[in-house]
Amino acid sequence: MRHTPFFPAWRPRLAPLGSRTAHALRRVRSYTLCQLENTLGPWVPTQLFPKALDKENSRDRDYTRWRTFWCMLWQSLNPDASGREVVRQLQALFGLENGPSISEDDGAYCRAKARLPLDQFPKGLAATAQAADRQAPAMTPLQGRPLKAIDGSALTLPDTAKNRKAYPPLQCADKPSFPMMRIVVLFSLLSGAISLLAQGSLGVSELSLLGSLVSQLATGDILLGDRAYGNYPVMALLQHRLGVDFIGRTTRRVDGRRRLKRLARHDWLMLWKKSATPSPWLSAGQWAGLPTQMTVRVVKGRCHQKGFRVRQVTLVTTLLDPHLYPAQEILQGYLRRWRLEMCLDDLKTTLKMDLLRGRSPGMVQKEVYTRLIAHNLIRCLMAQVATEHGVALERISFKGSLDALRQFSQAMAGARSQKKRRQLWDQLLQALAADLVPERPGRREPRAVKRKKNKYPRLNVPRHQFRDHPKRNLRRKNARLRSLGLM
């Protein structure tokens, strides 16, 4: 209208209005919620979730792929938030910027999440892990080679027919059984970020899930694992087919009297032979390609640290040179792996990933990937704090970083200039560097629950079939009636 030649006198009045409207619409199209894109966007590749050329996600929608992805990330950083809260925040944002009106129902948001392609989430996970490693301080032990740690866990899923079919639950006699997902994740020892994920049902072993991840390891990596992975098939597959070394404990009995060569006190070489029974998690071709024997190094030492359960460990490794890889550095590397087990605790406790919400296998997998990406973004923030302020990465609180990011991101969303946003970001880094986890020598972390569970019975049958236990006064009344012969 302001470009029409019939009202030239109105052009100076309408031009500023048109400029503000276009600017507001651009902001509505690009930003969402607390504008997490401004704070965390540099660590997420922009080519994720592009607009489709045809069919699904090819039209301009209110819930674009990019906006839906960031809404899911915001929910992961706020685990108690529901889809309805996401919709309300979008309504508030659109109302502030005079944007389009959207439905009050969260059904459109749920359908938008279902339309997101699953193959883009692993790319985002790997990219954020690489960003965290670039931010973290460098490590020099073990010749500066990349250190990766492998670990597994189990997650509980909603009790739906689709989840039960994909992830069959354990069969318990008197307790309700829920679908369970087994995950195996690959950590970076440098930053604590997660780069790879393999998932399956409880019927799939951790070694089978590891077999789906080994092809993505790079030559020259060093993999650290617990006693579940310290066996001949894993070590031979990593060493001879991928060029990856291994450090970990083993369930195999180690007898020092049968050593091949003594390197130092509690440090020797041994000869392991291939078993006659094929490994169940390897294919016939992979098993036939393994060597018939291999030389491993056994290191015994004390990883004594007050509060830790294990005082003395026996490690097996394929790092055979004692001059390039001293025994003490191997022990310290494995001790650092214990620290990474707290990353799973951060995921399952702080980000509440122990009980997921997705009602279908596809949505459950997207939810897991989104939580892991959110975890990596917090690790990026912690790594930047450790590098710029010279503090130990292990002493930066994950929960404190998450809480501070929530509050500072809201303040940055309301800042009027880029300079003010940079000042707020610097204040955030300073606050995290000053609020370190205190040194707690001798602190024990027993595997026990302090808070007693409630007294209510378990709902071990479908809801419509459940019959509540009679109350005490009703039981007493029935007892009196039976004693009088009236019942």
Secondary structure, DSSP 8 states (H G I E B T S, - for coil): -TT-TT-GGGHHHHHHHHHHHHHHHHHHHH--TTTHHHHHGGGS-TTSS---SSSTT-S--SS-HHHHHHHHHHHHHSTT--HHHHHHHHHHHHHHTT-----SSSHHHHHHHHHS-TTHHHHHHHHHHHHHHHHS----TGGG--EEEEEEEEEE----HHHHHHS-----SSS----EEEEEEEEETTT--EEEEEEEETTS-HHHHHHTTGGGS-TT-EEEE-TTT-SHHHHHHIIIII--EEEE--SS---GGG-SEEEETTEEEEEEE--SS--TTS-HHHHHHS-SEEEEEEEEEE---TT-S--EEEEEES---TTTS-HHHHHHHHHHHHHHHHHHHIIIIIS--SB---SSHHHHHHHHHHHHHHHHHHHHHHHHHHHHHT--GGGB-HHHHHHHHHHHHHHHHT-SSHHHHHHHHHHHHHHHHHSB----TT----S---S---S-----S-GGG------HHHHHHHHHHHHTT--
